[in-house]
Amino acid sequence: MLGGVDGRQIGKLPRDTALPDNIIYLDVVRNVWSQWRERWPTPVVCTPAVRLVDDWIIPSGELMAGVRTTEVWAWQIKG
């Protein structure tokens, strides 16, 4: 599970504020939320993350409410 919406959007119209670029993840072994050391190049929501061998593919997504991107990212977790 990945995410990073941090409350900066509260009280604003959805198109007024870009998404945070930090990566927050749940370590299911330790049951602890942590922040990843890297940043998303282009943070998106409303998209699946699909595993392909050692990569996670993140196709398209919304940059802000109603604003989609055609970018496709491959992300590899290196612990």
N, C-alpha and C positions, 0 to 999 in steps of 0.2 A: 504494500500500500504506500503510495507516494502522495504528497500534498504539500501545501505551503500557504494557503490562504490564511492571513494573519490578523484580519480585522480592519485593515486599512480601508476597506470598502464600505464599512458601516456608515450609513447615512448619506452615501453618494450614489449617484446614478451608476448602473453597472458599466457603462462605457467611459466613465470618467477616470477610472483607475486601472492601470495595468496590474497584472498578477505579480506577486512576489517571485523572485528568481531563486529563492532558497529551496533546498530539497529536505523534506522532513520524512523520516521513515520509522516504522515500528520494528524493533528487533524482537521477534516473537520468542526467541530463546530466553532473553533476559526480561521480556515484557516491559521494555523501556522505549519511549519516543526519543529520537535523537536527530540532530541536524547533520547532513552530509557535508563534507569539506568542500565539495565542488558546487557550482551554481548551474542552473538550467540555462542553456544558451537562449532559448525562447520558451518561457513557461507557457503551458497550455492547460486547458481543462476540457472536459467532455470528450475524452478520447480514450481508447483502450491502450494498454501496454501489452504487447504480445511477445512471448519469449521465442527466440529463434537461435538454437544452439546456445552460445554464451552471451548473446546480445539480447537486449530488450528493445523492440521496435515500437516507436511512438508515432503513429501516423496522423498527421493533420492535427486538429483541435482548435479550440477557441482561444484567441489572445485576450479578448474581452468579450462581454456579452454581445453575441451576434456578429463578431468579427472573427472569421476563420482564417487559418493559414494553410497553405498547401505543403509546407515543409514536413519532411519525414525524418525522424531522428533515430539513430541506433545508439544505445547506451549500454556500456558494459560495466558491471559492478566489479571493482577491484578492491577487495577488502583491505 
